[in-house]
């Protein structure tokens, strides 16, 4: 089959094959080297979340066995020479942890508070006022952006539409 999914930090997930029963043979590569092989069965009758998801765990910092990659497969299909898989969820966390502290700045954002008991982090932009206008694209931090719609009417009944997004360089169509 040979389909591949390019992930961050040098990882590639290869779909090496799909069986008639809908089992997928997967290989995870890091910078071209094999790091894990696994068979999942997303199309099996009564398939569980674990049956439908490829997980890769790694020790990161002081965390042992942290899931850094999870790819959820909606289904897998094979009929003779034709086969297909559908990925409907990708989750990846960096294997390079970043230390943070209150008042540390990341672009226009500031770490306002960290609560290790609640496992929460609050960021704000108190020192960096953001003016959001029609058709704006503002970099908040890293590749996280705040974008506003290019709408012709902005009033009480039609307020400015906006969203937060992560830009990905290879997401631009060729």
WOHUKA-V631563 format. One line per field, one symbol per residue. ss: DSSP state (@ for helix, = for strand, . for the rest). phi: phi as a letter, one per 30 degrees, with the letter a starting at -180 (. if undefined). psi: psi as a letter, one per 30 degrees, with the letter a starting at -180 (. if undefined). A space follows every 50 residues. Layout:
BEGIN
ss->???
phi->???
psi->???
END
This chain:
BEGIN
ss->..====....========.....=======..========........@@ @@========..=================..===========........ ....==..=======....=====............=====..=====.. ...........=====..@@@...
phi->.idbbdcdhidbcccdabdddidcccbccbhicdcabacbbdcddidced dcbccbcadbhddciddcbbbccdabbbbidcbabbcbabbbcddcdcdb beidcbidcbddabbdddhbbcbbbedbdcccbehcbcddahccbcbcdc cdcbaddbdecbacbcdbeddddd
psi->dgkljkalhgkkkkjflklffgkkjkkkkjhfkkfkkkklifgkkhklee ffkkkkklkjbfkkhkjfkkjkkelkkkjbfkllljkgkkkkkkgjlkkl lkfkkjbflkjelkjfefhlkkllhefikkjjlkhljkjekbgklkklli kekjaefilkkllklkkkegfkk.
END
